[in-house]
Each structure stands twice: as C-alpha cells, then as structure tokens.
Amino acid sequence: MKKRMYLLVIVPFILTGCMEEAPTKMDVEMFNVNGDSLGTISVSEQAEGVKLEVMLEGLPPGEHGLAIHEKGSCEAPDFKSAGNHFNPDAKKHGLLHPEGAHAGDLPNIISDGGMVEAELVAPQLTMLKGQKNSLLPPDGTSIIITEGKDDGMTQPSGDSGPRIACGEITEKEAKREDKKEVQPEEE
C-alpha cells in the first residue's frame, strides 16, 4: 500500500516536468518592405498583460502606428498577409474609441532620427497558449508598423497609411528563442 501511495504522489510531479511550458518572453525581429532588419521588439508575459520593449533603427522620422495583427505572416512588400488588427472580442478599433479597442491596438511610437526606444503594455493580450487573446494561436500573430500615426478612432485601423514594417510572433519563433537561451555561450 505504501508503494502505491508513493506512486500517486510522484506521478503528478513527473508529468508536470514533461509538459511543454508556454514561452514567457521572445524577441520579434522587425523587417522593412525591403527585407532589412530594423531591430527587435521584445514581448514578455507580465501580470498586467504583455510588455513590449521596442528597440528599432531605420524607421522614417515621425509618429507611426503600431498594432498586433491576426496572422503570423509578413509577406513584403505590403504585409497584407498579416491580416487585420488582432480582435478576438469583435470590438471597434481605437484606443480612443468609446466602444474599442481591439486587443491588438497599441499606442503610436515616435521615430527620432530613425531610432525608436519605447516600452508599452498591452493589457488585453497574453502569451499563454489556448487563450482567445493569446499572441500564440496556431497560425501566430504579427506586429505591424505603419507609415503614419494611428488616429485611435477611424475604422477599421486608424487611417495610418501603408504598412512599412512587420515581425512574426509564432511558436516557431518562440522555439528558436528558447533554443537561444539554452545554448551555452561561446568562449
């Protein structure tokens, strides 16, 4: 009898160790329409939502729209393959809209001399798989930057002009990030 009790206690611990954990952080590489890397946006799970740390270089000066889109695909030159703004709750567009906002609506970013450094939180998003507001559905999601600023109201996407940069958020990318963290450093 003691052996059976022991097995009942240890089996859950063994099974828990075998389960795949959802990524809690990953770097999303952003590319312009020519395929040039602009840098990364680090996304990480936080208690208050998903934190985005933007470190980009090479964007035109000025204010630009930034949003999460519904598909993890970045086919240049127009990035239309990313689909529409990520909107699992079927809300109106815009952080300023009284009936909004899409889960993927984010504040604008400002490029100063081509450089962007910003930190944002998306309170309606998670990196936990299986949630309707997860950045990691089976087909992934993407981050899009637009030529102009998002006005926060105009339907369906803020009248912000053409898409000028894109980065994919997919399980494949998350797994690459996990492998980077596990590999030993070169001496």
Buried (B, 14 or more C-beta within 10 A) or exposed (E): EEEEEEEEEEEEEEEEEEEEEBBEBBBBBBBBBEEEBBBBBBBBBBEEBBBBBBBBEBBEEEEBBBBBBBBBBBEBEEBEBBBBBBBBEEBBBBBEBEEBBBBBBBBBBBBEEEBBEBEBEBEBBBBBBEBEBBBBBEEBBBBBBBBBBBBBBEEEBBBBBEBBBBBBBBBEBBEEBBEEEEEEEEE
